[in-house]
Amino acid sequence: MELKKEMLRGTQLSESDFRAGKVITTDWKPELHYAWDNGVGIGYYLAQLKAGKITASFCNKCNRIMLPPRAFCELCFKPTDGWVDVLDTGTINTFSVSLVDWAARRIKKGERPHTPAVIEIDGASPGHGMLHLIGEIDPYEIKIGMRVKAVWKKPEERTGSITDILYFKPIREPKASRKK
């Protein structure tokens, strides 16, 4: 059966229809609860952060250890082969000394600038790592190539979030002893 345009038009409502009670309305205020699914790759990664570990995925075909982890290798176009724990140390690839906070407001005079950095994590393939904050150093002394280590929240305070790592701090290399 072919539907005619007139059959699909519907019925127009007017303001007087509402006032006369010809249209039933309600003040329904639903209590809706939402859940966010992180997916297999990020879900496992976040669970491991809660446990105090940084976990990457690996691809046997292209021999890469990928961080953040992925469910599929974007070079081989195949599912990754599993998980591997990497270290919580790394090298600063690039960084910024930011005079605005996360809400894009200028920081107040005397406040410490924010210092986000891209950190290549030890145990992951070159170019793989994470964006995080640098702490325990004057922001203007941070250098590309600087070695850093994660500073974790206490286990009972972790929630399964990237903020389970408070920041990365410089690894202070022992000074070479001078021969006399």
Secondary structure, DSSP 8 states (H G I E B T S, - for coil): ----HHHHS-----HHHHHTT-S---------------HHHHHHHHHHHHTT-EEEEEETTTTEEESS--SEETTTTEE--EEEEE-SEEEEEEE--BSB-TTS-B--TTS--B-EEEEEETTS-TT-EEEEEB-SS-GGG--TT-EEEEEE--GGG--SSGGGEEEEEE----------
